[in-house]
Amino acid sequence: MELLLVSDTHIPARARVLPAELLERVPRADVVIHAGDWTDTATLDLLQERARRLIGVYGNNDGPGLRARLPEVAYAELGDLRVAVVHETGPAQGREQRCAVRFPDVDVLVFGHSHIPWDSTAGDRLRLLNPGSPTDRRRQPYCTYMTARVSDGRLTEVRLHRLPRPPRPSRPEPERPS
């Protein structure tokens, strides 16, 4: 089973559209996971139309329209793998321990918020993944997303993909006197 992991798309504030490379992968993935901060319902609609299966949550920047359609935390069984998705997990320091306590029956936790790619394990059980952002790199050198594979109840082939930063939405030119 092929997974596509994304978070913090922030459209249209940080980009006009999702990168073409990411959009091309959506229909090929068995499951697309979005860890919040969509900021517009059009991106949710687009991914719902193109994805075979979409698992998503709302983030701190998502308004009432998205919050009405998405949960704060999503749970899914993908094969024999138990997955949870949430936007925020708090500060990096102590994250693994906090999440292991908060999500005791989960094998993989996908989260967003920081725009910083993350891949760690809490003890020998909980894998924590943050795909970064495909549209807003913040202090990172690249915009990013992740792909992974589920096989025999295990997460394998986790890969971080780097993207160039898309152009920012254009601002209207100020009028100049003639």
Secondary structure, 3 states (H helix, E strand, C coil): CEEEEECCCCCCCCCCCCCHHHHHHHHHCCEEEECCCCCCHHHHHHHHHHCCCEEECCCCCCCHHHHHHCCCEEEEEECCEEEEEECCCCCCCCHHHHHHHHCCCCCEEEECCCCCCEEEEECCCEEEEECCCCCCCCCCCCEEEEEEEEECCEEEEEEEEEECCCCCCCCCCCCCCC
